């Protein structure tokens, strides 16, 4: 089953996506103790967990929507918004914050035209804040798709963004 979710390259229609999600819920016996695994698979199928998908899961599992939404909003892995092709994570841990992390956030939101937690209209970038990315000695730092950029200053932002299609 997991193979089907991850290995199929073609785009699925919404009907096919919901049918696959229903199959996943059945594979997990619609048991509430499997809710997190089911939501992981739902996010793999849809790319994110919008309210209609959360409602579908709640109905098929016969649990309150508030329970599903509570899990989705509690865990940072889950997203209720579509993700961009590239995920920018800005470190706002103590060292990065003190050395200008907030200015990096301001420059990125201005440059991209989105706020933290949002995705650009063209689907190119998603912007997130992290508490620490492990580059404290070379703060402030950002990570894009896991590639860490150290000693970032607002003047370097465009140059860094240009590296990503």
CNS distance restraints for C-alpha pairs under 8 A (distance, minus, plus):
assign (resid   1 and name CA) (resid   5 and name CA) 6.85 0.50 0.50
assign (resid   1 and name CA) (resid  24 and name CA) 7.52 0.50 0.50
assign (resid   2 and name CA) (resid   6 and name CA) 6.49 0.50 0.50
assign (resid   2 and name CA) (resid  41 and name CA) 7.94 0.50 0.50
assign (resid   3 and name CA) (resid   7 and name CA) 5.60 0.50 0.50
assign (resid   4 and name CA) (resid   8 and name CA) 6.06 0.50 0.50
assign (resid   5 and name CA) (resid  41 and name CA) 7.59 0.50 0.50
assign (resid   5 and name CA) (resid  44 and name CA) 6.84 0.50 0.50
assign (resid   5 and name CA) (resid  45 and name CA) 6.19 0.50 0.50
assign (resid   6 and name CA) (resid  44 and name CA) 7.36 0.50 0.50
assign (resid  12 and name CA) (resid  16 and name CA) 5.74 0.50 0.50
assign (resid  12 and name CA) (resid  17 and name CA) 6.09 0.50 0.50
assign (resid  13 and name CA) (resid  17 and name CA) 6.24 0.50 0.50
assign (resid  14 and name CA) (resid  18 and name CA) 6.17 0.50 0.50
assign (resid  15 and name CA) (resid  19 and name CA) 6.12 0.50 0.50
assign (resid  16 and name CA) (resid  20 and name CA) 6.07 0.50 0.50
assign (resid  17 and name CA) (resid  21 and name CA) 6.18 0.50 0.50
assign (resid  17 and name CA) (resid  45 and name CA) 6.33 0.50 0.50
assign (resid  17 and name CA) (resid  46 and name CA) 6.95 0.50 0.50
assign (resid  18 and name CA) (resid  22 and name CA) 6.06 0.50 0.50
assign (resid  19 and name CA) (resid  23 and name CA) 6.27 0.50 0.50
assign (resid  20 and name CA) (resid  24 and name CA) 6.27 0.50 0.50
assign (resid  20 and name CA) (resid  45 and name CA) 7.84 0.50 0.50
assign (resid  21 and name CA) (resid  25 and name CA) 6.21 0.50 0.50
assign (resid  21 and name CA) (resid  41 and name CA) 7.57 0.50 0.50
assign (resid  21 and name CA) (resid  42 and name CA) 6.08 0.50 0.50
assign (resid  21 and name CA) (resid  45 and name CA) 7.35 0.50 0.50
assign (resid  22 and name CA) (resid  26 and name CA) 6.22 0.50 0.50
assign (resid  22 and name CA) (resid  60 and name CA) 7.37 0.50 0.50
assign (resid  23 and name CA) (resid  27 and name CA) 6.10 0.50 0.50
assign (resid  24 and name CA) (resid  28 and name CA) 6.34 0.50 0.50
assign (resid  24 and name CA) (resid  38 and name CA) 6.78 0.50 0.50
assign (resid  24 and name CA) (resid  41 and name CA) 7.38 0.50 0.50
assign (resid  25 and name CA) (resid  29 and name CA) 6.23 0.50 0.50
assign (resid  25 and name CA) (resid  30 and name CA) 5.13 0.50 0.50
assign (resid  25 and name CA) (resid  38 and name CA) 6.33 0.50 0.50
assign (resid  25 and name CA) (resid  57 and name CA) 7.73 0.50 0.50
assign (resid  25 and name CA) (resid  60 and name CA) 7.41 0.50 0.50
assign (resid  25 and name CA) (resid  61 and name CA) 7.33 0.50 0.50
assign (resid  26 and name CA) (resid  30 and name CA) 5.74 0.50 0.50
assign (resid  28 and name CA) (resid  34 and name CA) 6.47 0.50 0.50
assign (resid  28 and name CA) (resid  38 and name CA) 7.36 0.50 0.50
assign (resid  30 and name CA) (resid  34 and name CA) 7.44 0.50 0.50
assign (resid  30 and name CA) (resid  60 and name CA) 7.16 0.50 0.50
assign (resid  30 and name CA) (resid  61 and name CA) 4.86 0.50 0.50
assign (resid  31 and name CA) (resid  35 and name CA) 7.07 0.50 0.50
assign (resid  31 and name CA) (resid  61 and name CA) 6.94 0.50 0.50
assign (resid  32 and name CA) (resid  61 and name CA) 7.14 0.50 0.50
assign (resid  32 and name CA) (resid  63 and name CA) 7.66 0.50 0.50
assign (resid  34 and name CA) (resid  38 and name CA) 6.17 0.50 0.50
assign (resid  35 and name CA) (resid  39 and name CA) 6.07 0.50 0.50
assign (resid  35 and name CA) (resid  68 and name CA) 7.70 0.50 0.50
assign (resid  36 and name CA) (resid  40 and name CA) 6.17 0.50 0.50
assign (resid  36 and name CA) (resid  71 and name CA) 7.47 0.50 0.50
assign (resid  37 and name CA) (resid  41 and name CA) 6.33 0.50 0.50
assign (resid  38 and name CA) (resid  42 and name CA) 6.09 0.50 0.50
assign (resid  39 and name CA) (resid  43 and name CA) 6.08 0.50 0.50
assign (resid  39 and name CA) (resid  49 and name CA) 7.91 0.50 0.50
assign (resid  39 and name CA) (resid  72 and name CA) 7.76 0.50 0.50
assign (resid  40 and name CA) (resid  44 and name CA) 6.28 0.50 0.50
assign (resid  40 and name CA) (resid  78 and name CA) 7.61 0.50 0.50
assign (resid  41 and name CA) (resid  45 and name CA) 6.22 0.50 0.50
assign (resid  42 and name CA) (resid  46 and name CA) 6.10 0.50 0.50
assign (resid  42 and name CA) (resid  47 and name CA) 7.82 0.50 0.50
assign (resid  42 and name CA) (resid  48 and name CA) 7.67 0.50 0.50
assign (resid  42 and name CA) (resid  49 and name CA) 7.11 0.50 0.50
assign (resid  42 and name CA) (resid  53 and name CA) 7.75 0.50 0.50
assign (resid  43 and name CA) (resid  47 and name CA) 4.90 0.50 0.50
assign (resid  43 and name CA) (resid  48 and name CA) 4.71 0.50 0.50
assign (resid  43 and name CA) (resid  49 and name CA) 5.75 0.50 0.50
assign (resid  43 and name CA) (resid  78 and name CA) 7.34 0.50 0.50
assign (resid  43 and name CA) (resid  79 and name CA) 7.92 0.50 0.50
assign (resid  44 and name CA) (resid  48 and name CA) 7.44 0.50 0.50
assign (resid  47 and name CA) (resid  82 and name CA) 6.50 0.50 0.50
assign (resid  47 and name CA) (resid  83 and name CA) 7.23 0.50 0.50
assign (resid  48 and name CA) (resid  78 and name CA) 7.08 0.50 0.50
assign (resid  48 and name CA) (resid  79 and name CA) 5.24 0.50 0.50
assign (resid  48 and name CA) (resid  80 and name CA) 5.58 0.50 0.50
assign (resid  48 and name CA) (resid  81 and name CA) 5.99 0.50 0.50
assign (resid  48 and name CA) (resid  82 and name CA) 5.52 0.50 0.50
assign (resid  48 and name CA) (resid  83 and name CA) 7.24 0.50 0.50
assign (resid  49 and name CA) (resid  53 and name CA) 5.86 0.50 0.50
assign (resid  49 and name CA) (resid  54 and name CA) 6.36 0.50 0.50
assign (resid  49 and name CA) (resid  72 and name CA) 7.74 0.50 0.50
assign (resid  49 and name CA) (resid  78 and name CA) 7.13 0.50 0.50
assign (resid  49 and name CA) (resid  79 and name CA) 5.88 0.50 0.50
assign (resid  49 and name CA) (resid  80 and name CA) 4.66 0.50 0.50
assign (resid  49 and name CA) (resid  81 and name CA) 7.04 0.50 0.50
assign (resid  50 and name CA) (resid  54 and name CA) 6.43 0.50 0.50
assign (resid  50 and name CA) (resid  79 and name CA) 7.99 0.50 0.50
assign (resid  50 and name CA) (resid  80 and name CA) 4.88 0.50 0.50
assign (resid  50 and name CA) (resid  81 and name CA) 6.62 0.50 0.50
assign (resid  51 and name CA) (resid  55 and name CA) 6.01 0.50 0.50
assign (resid  51 and name CA) (resid  80 and name CA) 7.45 0.50 0.50
assign (resid  52 and name CA) (resid  56 and name CA) 6.15 0.50 0.50
assign (resid  53 and name CA) (resid  57 and name CA) 6.26 0.50 0.50
assign (resid  54 and name CA) (resid  58 and name CA) 6.20 0.50 0.50
assign (resid  54 and name CA) (resid  65 and name CA) 6.90 0.50 0.50
assign (resid  54 and name CA) (resid  68 and name CA) 6.30 0.50 0.50
assign (resid  54 and name CA) (resid  69 and name CA) 6.65 0.50 0.50
assign (resid  55 and name CA) (resid  59 and name CA) 6.12 0.50 0.50
assign (resid  55 and name CA) (resid  65 and name CA) 5.87 0.50 0.50
assign (resid  55 and name CA) (resid  68 and name CA) 7.99 0.50 0.50
assign (resid  56 and name CA) (resid  60 and name CA) 6.08 0.50 0.50
assign (resid  57 and name CA) (resid  61 and name CA) 5.95 0.50 0.50
assign (resid  57 and name CA) (resid  68 and name CA) 7.55 0.50 0.50
assign (resid  58 and name CA) (resid  62 and name CA) 5.71 0.50 0.50
assign (resid  58 and name CA) (resid  63 and name CA) 5.06 0.50 0.50
assign (resid  58 and name CA) (resid  64 and name CA) 5.86 0.50 0.50
assign (resid  58 and name CA) (resid  65 and name CA) 5.18 0.50 0.50
assign (resid  58 and name CA) (resid  68 and name CA) 6.29 0.50 0.50
assign (resid  59 and name CA) (resid  63 and name CA) 6.59 0.50 0.50
assign (resid  59 and name CA) (resid  64 and name CA) 7.76 0.50 0.50
assign (resid  59 and name CA) (resid  65 and name CA) 7.76 0.50 0.50
assign (resid  63 and name CA) (resid  67 and name CA) 6.97 0.50 0.50
assign (resid  63 and name CA) (resid  68 and name CA) 7.69 0.50 0.50
assign (resid  64 and name CA) (resid  68 and name CA) 6.89 0.50 0.50
assign (resid  65 and name CA) (resid  69 and name CA) 6.05 0.50 0.50
assign (resid  66 and name CA) (resid  70 and name CA) 5.79 0.50 0.50
assign (resid  67 and name CA) (resid  71 and name CA) 6.42 0.50 0.50
assign (resid  68 and name CA) (resid  72 and name CA) 6.29 0.50 0.50
assign (resid  69 and name CA) (resid  73 and name CA) 6.04 0.50 0.50
assign (resid  70 and name CA) (resid  74 and name CA) 5.95 0.50 0.50
assign (resid  71 and name CA) (resid  75 and name CA) 6.34 0.50 0.50
assign (resid  72 and name CA) (resid  76 and name CA) 7.95 0.50 0.50
assign (resid  72 and name CA) (resid  78 and name CA) 5.59 0.50 0.50
assign (resid  72 and name CA) (resid  79 and name CA) 7.28 0.50 0.50
assign (resid  72 and name CA) (resid  80 and name CA) 7.75 0.50 0.50
assign (resid  73 and name CA) (resid  78 and name CA) 7.09 0.50 0.50
assign (resid  73 and name CA) (resid  79 and name CA) 7.84 0.50 0.50
assign (resid  79 and name CA) (resid  83 and name CA) 7.82 0.50 0.50
assign (resid  81 and name CA) (resid 118 and name CA) 7.24 0.50 0.50
assign (resid  81 and name CA) (resid 119 and name CA) 7.77 0.50 0.50
assign (resid  82 and name CA) (resid 119 and name CA) 7.04 0.50 0.50
assign (resid  83 and name CA) (resid  87 and name CA) 7.52 0.50 0.50
assign (resid  83 and name CA) (resid 119 and name CA) 6.17 0.50 0.50
assign (resid  83 and name CA) (resid 123 and name CA) 7.15 0.50 0.50
assign (resid  83 and name CA) (resid 125 and name CA) 7.52 0.50 0.50
assign (resid  83 and name CA) (resid 126 and name CA) 5.77 0.50 0.50
assign (resid  84 and name CA) (resid 119 and name CA) 5.70 0.50 0.50
assign (resid  84 and name CA) (resid 120 and name CA) 7.09 0.50 0.50
assign (resid  84 and name CA) (resid 123 and name CA) 4.53 0.50 0.50
assign (resid  84 and name CA) (resid 124 and name CA) 4.87 0.50 0.50
assign (resid  84 and name CA) (resid 125 and name CA) 4.48 0.50 0.50
assign (resid  84 and name CA) (resid 126 and name CA) 4.82 0.50 0.50
assign (resid  85 and name CA) (resid 123 and name CA) 6.31 0.50 0.50
assign (resid  85 and name CA) (resid 124 and name CA) 5.03 0.50 0.50
assign (resid  85 and name CA) (resid 125 and name CA) 5.95 0.50 0.50
assign (resid  85 and name CA) (resid 126 and name CA) 7.59 0.50 0.50
assign (resid  86 and name CA) (resid 124 and name CA) 6.00 0.50 0.50
assign (resid  86 and name CA) (resid 125 and name CA) 4.80 0.50 0.50
assign (resid  86 and name CA) (resid 126 and name CA) 6.30 0.50 0.50
assign (resid  86 and name CA) (resid 144 and name CA) 6.51 0.50 0.50
assign (resid  86 and name CA) (resid 145 and name CA) 5.85 0.50 0.50
assign (resid  86 and name CA) (resid 164 and name CA) 7.52 0.50 0.50
assign (resid  87 and name CA) (resid 125 and name CA) 5.71 0.50 0.50
assign (resid  87 and name CA) (resid 126 and name CA) 4.80 0.50 0.50
assign (resid  87 and name CA) (resid 127 and name CA) 6.16 0.50 0.50
assign (resid  87 and name CA) (resid 128 and name CA) 7.37 0.50 0.50
assign (resid  87 and name CA) (resid 143 and name CA) 7.95 0.50 0.50
assign (resid  87 and name CA) (resid 144 and name CA) 5.48 0.50 0.50
assign (resid  87 and name CA) (resid 145 and name CA) 5.42 0.50 0.50
assign (resid  88 and name CA) (resid 125 and name CA) 6.81 0.50 0.50
assign (resid  88 and name CA) (resid 126 and name CA) 5.98 0.50 0.50
assign (resid  88 and name CA) (resid 127 and name CA) 4.98 0.50 0.50
assign (resid  88 and name CA) (resid 128 and name CA) 6.02 0.50 0.50
assign (resid  88 and name CA) (resid 142 and name CA) 6.98 0.50 0.50
assign (resid  88 and name CA) (resid 143 and name CA) 5.72 0.50 0.50
assign (resid  88 and name CA) (resid 144 and name CA) 4.46 0.50 0.50
assign (resid  88 and name CA) (resid 145 and name CA) 6.77 0.50 0.50
assign (resid  89 and name CA) (resid 127 and name CA) 6.21 0.50 0.50
assign (resid  89 and name CA) (resid 128 and name CA) 4.74 0.50 0.50
assign (resid  89 and name CA) (resid 129 and name CA) 5.35 0.50 0.50
assign (resid  89 and name CA) (resid 130 and name CA) 6.04 0.50 0.50
assign (resid  89 and name CA) (resid 142 and name CA) 5.60 0.50 0.50
assign (resid  89 and name CA) (resid 143 and name CA) 5.02 0.50 0.50
assign (resid  89 and name CA) (resid 144 and name CA) 6.26 0.50 0.50
assign (resid  90 and name CA) (resid 101 and name CA) 7.34 0.50 0.50
assign (resid  90 and name CA) (resid 104 and name CA) 7.59 0.50 0.50
assign (resid  90 and name CA) (resid 105 and name CA) 6.88 0.50 0.50
assign (resid  90 and name CA) (resid 127 and name CA) 7.74 0.50 0.50
assign (resid  90 and name CA) (resid 128 and name CA) 6.23 0.50 0.50
assign (resid  90 and name CA) (resid 129 and name CA) 4.79 0.50 0.50
assign (resid  90 and name CA) (resid 130 and name CA) 5.81 0.50 0.50
assign (resid  90 and name CA) (resid 141 and name CA) 6.68 0.50 0.50
assign (resid  90 and name CA) (resid 142 and name CA) 4.52 0.50 0.50
assign (resid  90 and name CA) (resid 143 and name CA) 6.51 0.50 0.50
assign (resid  91 and name CA) (resid  96 and name CA) 6.07 0.50 0.50
assign (resid  91 and name CA) (resid  97 and name CA) 7.51 0.50 0.50
assign (resid  91 and name CA) (resid 101 and name CA) 6.68 0.50 0.50
assign (resid  91 and name CA) (resid 129 and name CA) 6.01 0.50 0.50
assign (resid  91 and name CA) (resid 130 and name CA) 4.83 0.50 0.50
assign (resid  91 and name CA) (resid 131 and name CA) 5.73 0.50 0.50
assign (resid  91 and name CA) (resid 132 and name CA) 5.42 0.50 0.50
assign (resid  91 and name CA) (resid 133 and name CA) 6.07 0.50 0.50
assign (resid  91 and name CA) (resid 140 and name CA) 7.03 0.50 0.50
assign (resid  91 and name CA) (resid 141 and name CA) 5.82 0.50 0.50
assign (resid  91 and name CA) (resid 142 and name CA) 5.73 0.50 0.50
assign (resid  91 and name CA) (resid 143 and name CA) 7.94 0.50 0.50
assign (resid  92 and name CA) (resid  96 and name CA) 5.39 0.50 0.50
assign (resid  92 and name CA) (resid  97 and name CA) 4.86 0.50 0.50
assign (resid  92 and name CA) (resid 101 and name CA) 5.75 0.50 0.50
assign (resid  92 and name CA) (resid 102 and name CA) 7.29 0.50 0.50
assign (resid  92 and name CA) (resid 129 and name CA) 6.63 0.50 0.50
assign (resid  92 and name CA) (resid 130 and name CA) 5.98 0.50 0.50
assign (resid  92 and name CA) (resid 131 and name CA) 5.18 0.50 0.50
assign (resid  92 and name CA) (resid 132 and name CA) 6.53 0.50 0.50
assign (resid  93 and name CA) (resid  97 and name CA) 5.84 0.50 0.50
assign (resid  93 and name CA) (resid 130 and name CA) 7.28 0.50 0.50
assign (resid  93 and name CA) (resid 131 and name CA) 4.52 0.50 0.50
assign (resid  93 and name CA) (resid 132 and name CA) 4.82 0.50 0.50
assign (resid  94 and name CA) (resid  98 and name CA) 6.03 0.50 0.50
assign (resid  95 and name CA) (resid  99 and name CA) 6.15 0.50 0.50
assign (resid  95 and name CA) (resid 136 and name CA) 5.58 0.50 0.50
assign (resid  95 and name CA) (resid 137 and name CA) 7.72 0.50 0.50
assign (resid  95 and name CA) (resid 139 and name CA) 6.11 0.50 0.50
assign (resid  95 and name CA) (resid 140 and name CA) 7.11 0.50 0.50
assign (resid  96 and name CA) (resid 100 and name CA) 6.26 0.50 0.50
assign (resid  96 and name CA) (resid 101 and name CA) 5.04 0.50 0.50
assign (resid  96 and name CA) (resid 136 and name CA) 6.58 0.50 0.50
assign (resid  96 and name CA) (resid 139 and name CA) 4.73 0.50 0.50
assign (resid  96 and name CA) (resid 140 and name CA) 4.12 0.50 0.50
assign (resid  96 and name CA) (resid 141 and name CA) 6.48 0.50 0.50
assign (resid  97 and name CA) (resid 101 and name CA) 4.35 0.50 0.50
assign (resid  97 and name CA) (resid 102 and name CA) 6.02 0.50 0.50
assign (resid  97 and name CA) (resid 140 and name CA) 7.08 0.50 0.50
assign (resid  99 and name CA) (resid 139 and name CA) 6.29 0.50 0.50
assign (resid  99 and name CA) (resid 140 and name CA) 5.78 0.50 0.50
assign (resid 100 and name CA) (resid 104 and name CA) 6.63 0.50 0.50
assign (resid 100 and name CA) (resid 140 and name CA) 6.19 0.50 0.50
assign (resid 100 and name CA) (resid 153 and name CA) 7.62 0.50 0.50
assign (resid 101 and name CA) (resid 105 and name CA) 6.41 0.50 0.50
assign (resid 101 and name CA) (resid 140 and name CA) 5.50 0.50 0.50
assign (resid 101 and name CA) (resid 141 and name CA) 7.51 0.50 0.50
assign (resid 102 and name CA) (resid 106 and name CA) 6.28 0.50 0.50
assign (resid 103 and name CA) (resid 107 and name CA) 6.10 0.50 0.50
assign (resid 103 and name CA) (resid 153 and name CA) 7.97 0.50 0.50
assign (resid 103 and name CA) (resid 154 and name CA) 6.74 0.50 0.50
assign (resid 104 and name CA) (resid 108 and name CA) 6.09 0.50 0.50
assign (resid 104 and name CA) (resid 152 and name CA) 7.61 0.50 0.50
assign (resid 104 and name CA) (resid 153 and name CA) 6.62 0.50 0.50
assign (resid 104 and name CA) (resid 154 and name CA) 5.56 0.50 0.50
assign (resid 104 and name CA) (resid 157 and name CA) 7.88 0.50 0.50
assign (resid 105 and name CA) (resid 109 and name CA) 6.09 0.50 0.50
assign (resid 106 and name CA) (resid 110 and name CA) 6.10 0.50 0.50
assign (resid 107 and name CA) (resid 111 and name CA) 5.93 0.50 0.50
assign (resid 107 and name CA) (resid 154 and name CA) 5.92 0.50 0.50
assign (resid 107 and name CA) (resid 157 and name CA) 7.43 0.50 0.50
assign (resid 108 and name CA) (resid 112 and name CA) 5.81 0.50 0.50
assign (resid 108 and name CA) (resid 113 and name CA) 7.91 0.50 0.50
assign (resid 108 and name CA) (resid 157 and name CA) 7.07 0.50 0.50
assign (resid 109 and name CA) (resid 113 and name CA) 5.41 0.50 0.50
assign (resid 109 and name CA) (resid 114 and name CA) 5.18 0.50 0.50
assign (resid 109 and name CA) (resid 115 and name CA) 5.44 0.50 0.50
assign (resid 109 and name CA) (resid 116 and name CA) 7.29 0.50 0.50
assign (resid 110 and name CA) (resid 114 and name CA) 7.26 0.50 0.50
assign (resid 111 and name CA) (resid 158 and name CA) 7.84 0.50 0.50
assign (resid 112 and name CA) (resid 120 and name CA) 6.54 0.50 0.50
assign (resid 112 and name CA) (resid 125 and name CA) 7.98 0.50 0.50
assign (resid 113 and name CA) (resid 120 and name CA) 7.01 0.50 0.50
assign (resid 114 and name CA) (resid 118 and name CA) 5.84 0.50 0.50
assign (resid 114 and name CA) (resid 119 and name CA) 6.56 0.50 0.50
assign (resid 114 and name CA) (resid 120 and name CA) 6.07 0.50 0.50
assign (resid 114 and name CA) (resid 127 and name CA) 7.71 0.50 0.50
assign (resid 115 and name CA) (resid 127 and name CA) 7.09 0.50 0.50
assign (resid 116 and name CA) (resid 127 and name CA) 5.17 0.50 0.50
assign (resid 116 and name CA) (resid 128 and name CA) 5.35 0.50 0.50
assign (resid 116 and name CA) (resid 129 and name CA) 6.78 0.50 0.50
assign (resid 117 and name CA) (resid 126 and name CA) 6.89 0.50 0.50
assign (resid 117 and name CA) (resid 127 and name CA) 5.47 0.50 0.50
assign (resid 117 and name CA) (resid 128 and name CA) 5.28 0.50 0.50
assign (resid 117 and name CA) (resid 129 and name CA) 7.85 0.50 0.50
assign (resid 118 and name CA) (resid 126 and name CA) 5.72 0.50 0.50
assign (resid 118 and name CA) (resid 127 and name CA) 5.86 0.50 0.50
assign (resid 118 and name CA) (resid 128 and name CA) 7.78 0.50 0.50
assign (resid 119 and name CA) (resid 123 and name CA) 6.17 0.50 0.50
assign (resid 119 and name CA) (resid 124 and name CA) 7.45 0.50 0.50
assign (resid 119 and name CA) (resid 125 and name CA) 5.62 0.50 0.50
assign (resid 119 and name CA) (resid 126 and name CA) 4.18 0.50 0.50
assign (resid 119 and name CA) (resid 127 and name CA) 6.46 0.50 0.50
assign (resid 120 and name CA) (resid 124 and name CA) 6.10 0.50 0.50
assign (resid 120 and name CA) (resid 125 and name CA) 5.56 0.50 0.50
assign (resid 120 and name CA) (resid 126 and name CA) 6.50 0.50 0.50
assign (resid 124 and name CA) (resid 165 and name CA) 7.76 0.50 0.50
assign (resid 132 and name CA) (resid 136 and name CA) 7.82 0.50 0.50
assign (resid 133 and name CA) (resid 141 and name CA) 7.66 0.50 0.50
assign (resid 133 and name CA) (resid 142 and name CA) 7.79 0.50 0.50
assign (resid 133 and name CA) (resid 143 and name CA) 7.66 0.50 0.50
assign (resid 135 and name CA) (resid 139 and name CA) 6.23 0.50 0.50
assign (resid 135 and name CA) (resid 140 and name CA) 7.93 0.50 0.50
assign (resid 135 and name CA) (resid 141 and name CA) 6.53 0.50 0.50
assign (resid 135 and name CA) (resid 150 and name CA) 7.08 0.50 0.50
assign (resid 136 and name CA) (resid 140 and name CA) 7.42 0.50 0.50
assign (resid 136 and name CA) (resid 141 and name CA) 7.84 0.50 0.50
assign (resid 138 and name CA) (resid 150 and name CA) 5.46 0.50 0.50
assign (resid 138 and name CA) (resid 151 and name CA) 5.38 0.50 0.50
assign (resid 139 and name CA) (resid 150 and name CA) 6.06 0.50 0.50
assign (resid 139 and name CA) (resid 151 and name CA) 5.17 0.50 0.50
assign (resid 139 and name CA) (resid 152 and name CA) 7.33 0.50 0.50
assign (resid 140 and name CA) (resid 150 and name CA) 6.23 0.50 0.50
assign (resid 140 and name CA) (resid 151 and name CA) 5.13 0.50 0.50
assign (resid 140 and name CA) (resid 152 and name CA) 5.60 0.50 0.50
assign (resid 140 and name CA) (resid 153 and name CA) 7.57 0.50 0.50
assign (resid 141 and name CA) (resid 148 and name CA) 6.83 0.50 0.50
assign (resid 141 and name CA) (resid 149 and name CA) 5.53 0.50 0.50
assign (resid 141 and name CA) (resid 150 and name CA) 4.53 0.50 0.50
assign (resid 141 and name CA) (resid 151 and name CA) 5.90 0.50 0.50
assign (resid 141 and name CA) (resid 152 and name CA) 5.77 0.50 0.50
assign (resid 142 and name CA) (resid 148 and name CA) 5.79 0.50 0.50
assign (resid 142 and name CA) (resid 149 and name CA) 5.34 0.50 0.50
assign (resid 142 and name CA) (resid 150 and name CA) 6.81 0.50 0.50
assign (resid 142 and name CA) (resid 152 and name CA) 7.30 0.50 0.50
assign (resid 143 and name CA) (resid 147 and name CA) 5.22 0.50 0.50
assign (resid 143 and name CA) (resid 148 and name CA) 4.26 0.50 0.50
assign (resid 143 and name CA) (resid 149 and name CA) 5.99 0.50 0.50
assign (resid 144 and name CA) (resid 148 and name CA) 6.59 0.50 0.50
assign (resid 144 and name CA) (resid 149 and name CA) 7.95 0.50 0.50
assign (resid 152 and name CA) (resid 156 and name CA) 6.46 0.50 0.50
assign (resid 152 and name CA) (resid 157 and name CA) 7.52 0.50 0.50
assign (resid 153 and name CA) (resid 157 and name CA) 7.03 0.50 0.50
assign (resid 156 and name CA) (resid 160 and name CA) 6.19 0.50 0.50
assign (resid 157 and name CA) (resid 161 and name CA) 6.14 0.50 0.50
assign (resid 158 and name CA) (resid 162 and name CA) 6.07 0.50 0.50
assign (resid 159 and name CA) (resid 163 and name CA) 6.96 0.50 0.50
assign (resid 160 and name CA) (resid 164 and name CA) 7.69 0.50 0.50
